[in-house]
Amino acid sequence: MKYLSTAKKYGSRLAVVAGTAATSVAVQAGDYTSEITSASTEASANQTAVITAVVGLAVIGFGVGMFLKWLNR
């Protein structure tokens, strides 16, 4: 019975605090959305640059190898 009276006494205050905390968390989560989006865009650009560099080095290496073979004929 003691718990029921305590719940009645503080229930509305607890609900207000919980609602405020939930709203605060939702607002903070909204702030990070733009940062996550920009980080994703930068990561995609970095991956593209790395892939381009690796493919470019492979092409140059193949080309130099073929040129040296042609010179040795």
Secondary structure, 3 states (H helix, E strand, C coil): CHHHHHHHHHHHHHHHHHHHHHHHHHHHHHHHHHHHHHHHHHHHHHHHHHHHHHHHHHHHHHHHHHHHHHHCC
